[in-house]
């Protein structure tokens, strides 16, 4: 494939932006090549600046569960734009989206709309600290919860891609309140409670880890987190920015039958527009201003265009979910089986519904340590081969692949054909 224009755009962008991008993983550094610059997308396909077409398995890192530019969502957004882009005042649409979230997400009784997953998690942690009167939180090594100062400690996603265990510019006084446990190791969580029994405000967990690649929870792990939080008077926060509305209408908490005290949502909840949310028990959420003393505000929070995209997307999922979720889960399983047929015991394919990751290792991948033992160099080879054959994957070993309802028989058959023809 020709990528001349993308290369030119990257050189131009590097003179204007740090690394030439507005989010680090987009720079393609982990897969040893320049990024492709996208001009448009429709359904299951991306189209780059050089006119190349790709079957897309990134789906904008998750929001595109219906496929790109679903006509129903686009038309609703157009109508919203004609009424005004932002008002900085309440609208009925905010209440409509809040009602949908509360109806669909089992643990959420009240919700606040914000602009990004980072903002949602930062705010949920603030609520947990206010509710418990404690400062410390437990997070898991390799799990990413946005780029707020206190959470960039042993994080995943782009931080893992760049081999950065922490971020410069984060004061030690912020980070000292963040305790790090091992994912799928409940004993490591219990040990931290043993050391700080009266100081931990919350356990913050991705119910399915998806920012070090996909690592599903082992049987009983989430249940044990719930039990430990209850035993020690802490809250349980599920970061469902990725899993919310993707593993089902009720997210991972419904799929695994474990109810958190607070939940953060992003990606799908905004239908592809910048929107996120945090919510949970009334007694927790009533601490948020203006009801209570936990201050959080935002000029564009709940803006009518993003809210419209979220409403339309959630309504489609609610109406058609019985068809959508089995279809995208089966599609992911089909791709996973193709990879296993091709590479045999050289790979592990981790999957949770329509989330999946390919790890080049012979050993099961169940935690951060086993993720880091996988061969990221071989993943880069795999990525480059797939890209040159029209398949767009996450440009990092430590990110998830996403399926959409737009991935039909033709796209799946072509993807499997490319995988199975890859030189061994």
Residue pairs with C-beta under 8 A, 6 or more apart in sequence:
1 50
1 52
1 387
1 388
1 390
2 50
2 52
3 34
3 36
3 48
3 50
3 52
4 50
5 37
5 49
5 50
6 34
6 35
6 36
6 37
6 48
6 49
6 50
7 34
9 37
9 49
10 20
10 34
10 35
10 37
11 20
13 20
13 21
14 20
19 27
19 29
20 27
20 35
21 27
21 35
23 158
24 158
24 161
24 162
25 157
25 158
25 161
25 394
25 395
25 396
25 399
26 35
26 395
27 35
28 34
28 35
28 395
29 161
29 162
30 161
30 162
30 376
30 380
30 395
30 396
30 397
30 398
31 379
31 380
31 383
31 384
31 395
31 396
32 380
32 384
33 384
33 387
35 395
36 48
36 49
36 50
36 52
36 54
36 387
36 392
37 48
37 49
38 46
38 47
38 48
38 49
39 47
39 48
39 49
40 46
40 47
41 47
41 56
41 68
41 69
42 67
42 68
42 69
43 67
43 68
43 69
43 406
44 55
44 56
44 67
44 68
44 404
44 406
44 407
44 408
44 411
45 53
45 54
45 55
45 56
45 68
46 53
46 54
46 56
46 68
46 392
47 53
47 54
48 54
52 390
53 390
54 387
54 390
54 391
54 392
55 390
55 391
55 392
55 407
55 411
55 414
55 415
56 64
56 68
56 392
56 404
57 335
57 391
57 392
57 393
57 394
57 401
57 402
57 403
57 415
58 392
58 393
58 394
58 399
58 401
58 402
59 65
59 67
59 68
59 402
59 403
59 404
60 68
60 272
61 267
61 394
61 399
61 402
62 242
62 246
62 267
62 268
62 400
62 402
63 267
63 268
63 270
63 271
63 272
64 272
64 402
64 404
64 406
65 245
65 246
65 268
65 313
65 317
65 324
65 328
65 354
65 402
65 404
65 405
66 73
66 313
66 316
66 317
66 324
66 404
66 405
66 406
67 404
67 405
67 406
67 407
68 404
68 406
70 313
70 316
70 406
72 312
72 316
73 271
73 272
73 309
73 312
73 313
73 316
76 308
76 309
76 311
76 312
77 273
77 305
77 308
77 309
77 312
79 308
80 93
80 304
80 305
80 308
81 305
83 304
84 304
85 303
85 304
85 305
86 299
86 300
86 303
86 304
86 305
87 303
87 304
88 299
90 302
91 302
91 304
91 307
93 302
93 304
93 307
93 308
93 311
94 113
94 302
94 307
96 307
96 311
97 113
97 269
97 302
97 307
97 310
97 311
97 314
98 111
98 113
100 310
100 311
100 314
100 315
100 318
101 108
101 111
101 265
101 269
101 277
101 279
101 314
102 108
102 109
102 110
102 111
102 279
104 245
104 249
104 250
104 314
104 318
105 240
105 244
105 250
105 251
105 253
105 254
105 263
105 265
105 279
106 250
106 253
106 254
106 259
107 238
107 253
107 259
107 260
107 261
107 263
107 280
107 281
108 263
108 279
108 280
109 279
109 280
109 281
109 282
109 285
110 279
110 280
110 281
110 282
110 285
110 286
111 277
111 278
111 279
111 285
112 123
112 277
112 278
112 279
112 285
112 288
112 296
112 301
113 275
113 276
113 277
113 301
113 302
113 307
114 120
114 123
114 275
114 276
114 277
114 278
114 296
114 298
114 301
115 274
115 275
115 276
115 298
115 300
115 301
116 146
116 266
116 274
116 276
117 145
117 146
117 239
117 241
117 264
117 266
117 267
117 276
118 145
118 146
118 147
118 148
119 146
119 276
119 298
120 146
120 241
120 264
120 265
120 266
120 276
120 277
120 278
121 145
121 146
121 148
121 151
121 204
121 237
121 239
121 241
121 264
121 278
122 146
122 148
122 150
122 151
123 278
123 288
123 294
123 296
124 204
124 237
124 262
124 263
124 264
124 278
124 280
125 137
125 150
125 151
125 201
125 202
125 204
125 237
126 294
126 296
127 262
127 278
127 280
127 284
127 285
127 287
127 288
127 294
128 137
128 201
128 202
128 234
128 235
128 237
128 261
128 262
128 284
129 135
129 137
129 201
129 202
130 287
130 292
130 293
130 294
131 201
131 235
131 283
131 284
131 287
132 201
132 202
132 233
132 234
132 235
134 198
134 199
134 200
134 201
134 234
135 177
135 199
135 201
136 177
136 178
136 179
136 196
136 199
136 200
136 201
137 150
137 177
137 178
137 179
137 200
137 201
137 202
137 203
137 204
138 179
138 180
138 181
138 189
138 192
138 200
138 202
138 203
138 204
138 234
139 145
139 151
139 153
139 154
139 178
139 179
139 180
139 181
139 204
139 205
140 180
140 181
140 182
140 183
140 205
140 206
140 209
140 368
141 154
141 180
141 181
141 182
141 183
141 367
141 368
142 154
142 155
142 156
142 160
142 183
142 209
142 211
142 212
142 215
142 367
142 368
142 371
142 398
143 155
143 156
143 183
143 205
143 206
143 209
143 211
143 212
143 239
144 155
144 156
144 157
144 158
144 159
144 160
144 211
144 212
145 151
145 155
145 204
145 206
145 239
145 264
146 241
147 167
149 169
149 170
149 171
149 174
149 175
150 170
150 174
150 175
150 177
150 178
151 178
151 204
152 159
152 166
152 167
152 170
152 175
153 166
153 170
153 175
153 178
153 180
154 165
154 166
154 180
154 368
155 166
155 167
155 211
156 209
156 211
156 212
156 368
156 398
157 211
157 212
157 398
157 399
158 396
159 165
159 166
159 167
160 211
160 212
160 396
160 398
161 396
161 397
161 398
161 399
166 175
179 192
179 196
179 200
181 188
181 189
181 192
182 188
182 367
182 368
182 369
183 205
183 209
183 212
183 215
183 217
183 367
183 368
184 215
184 217
184 218
184 221
184 366
184 367
185 367
186 220
186 221
186 224
186 225
186 228
189 203
189 224
189 225
189 228
190 228
192 200
193 200
193 228
193 231
193 232
193 234
197 232
198 232
198 233
200 232
200 234
201 234
201 235
202 229
202 234
202 235
202 236
202 237
202 261
202 262
203 225
203 228
203 229
203 234
203 235
203 236
203 237
204 237
204 239
205 222
205 225
205 236
205 237
205 238
205 239
206 238
206 239
206 240
206 242
206 243
207 217
207 222
207 238
207 239
207 240
207 243
207 251
207 252
207 253
207 256
207 258
208 214
208 215
208 216
208 217
208 242
208 243
208 247
208 252
208 352
208 355
209 215
209 216
209 217
210 242
210 243
210 352
210 355
210 400
211 242
211 398
211 399
211 400
212 368
212 371
212 398
213 350
213 357
213 359
213 365
213 371
213 374
213 397
213 398
213 399
213 400
214 350
214 351
214 352
214 355
214 356
214 357
214 400
215 350
215 365
215 366
215 367
215 371
216 350
216 351
216 352
217 256
218 366
222 256
222 258
223 258
225 236
225 258
226 236
226 258
226 259
226 260
228 234
229 235
229 236
229 261
235 260
235 261
235 262
235 284
236 260
236 261
236 262
237 260
237 261
237 262
237 263
237 264
238 251
238 252
238 253
238 258
238 260
238 262
238 263
238 264
239 264
240 251
240 252
240 253
240 263
240 264
240 265
241 264
241 265
241 266
241 267
241 276
242 266
242 267
242 355
242 400
243 251
243 252
243 352
243 355
244 251
244 252
244 263
244 265
244 266
244 267
244 268
244 269
245 251
245 265
245 267
245 268
245 269
245 314
245 317
246 267
246 268
246 353
246 354
246 355
246 402
247 254
247 255
247 352
247 353
247 354
247 355
248 254
248 255
248 321
248 325
248 353
249 317
249 318
249 321
249 325
251 263
251 265
252 352
253 259
253 260
253 263
255 353
260 280
261 280
261 281
261 284
262 278
262 279
262 280
262 281
262 284
263 278
263 279
263 280
264 276
264 277
264 278
265 276
265 277
265 278
265 279
266 275
266 276
266 277
268 313
268 314
268 317
269 275
269 276
269 277
269 310
269 313
269 314
270 276
270 306
270 309
270 310
270 313
271 306
271 308
271 309
271 310
271 311
271 312
271 313
271 314
272 309
272 313
273 305
273 306
273 309
273 310
274 300
274 306
275 302
275 303
275 306
275 307
275 309
275 310
279 285
285 291
286 292
287 293
287 294
288 294
288 296
289 295
289 296
289 297
300 306
317 324
324 405
325 353
325 354
327 405
328 353
328 354
328 403
328 404
328 405
328 407
329 353
329 354
331 354
331 403
331 407
331 412
332 351
332 353
332 354
332 355
332 356
332 401
332 403
333 351
334 412
334 416
335 356
335 401
335 403
335 412
335 415
335 416
335 419
336 349
336 351
336 356
338 415
338 416
338 419
338 420
339 347
339 349
339 358
339 419
340 347
340 349
341 420
342 419
342 420
342 422
342 424
343 360
343 424
345 362
346 360
346 361
346 362
347 358
347 359
347 360
347 361
348 358
348 359
348 361
348 362
348 363
348 364
348 365
348 374
349 356
349 357
349 358
349 359
350 356
350 357
350 359
350 365
351 357
354 402
354 403
354 404
355 400
355 401
355 402
356 400
356 401
356 403
357 365
357 397
357 399
357 400
357 401
358 379
358 382
358 401
359 365
359 371
359 374
359 379
359 397
360 374
360 375
360 376
360 378
360 379
360 382
361 370
361 373
361 374
361 375
363 370
363 373
364 370
365 371
365 374
371 397
371 398
374 397
376 397
376 398
379 397
380 397
382 393
382 422
383 393
383 394
383 395
385 422
385 423
386 392
386 393
386 418
386 419
386 422
387 393
389 418
390 414
390 418
391 415
391 418
391 419
393 401
394 400
394 401
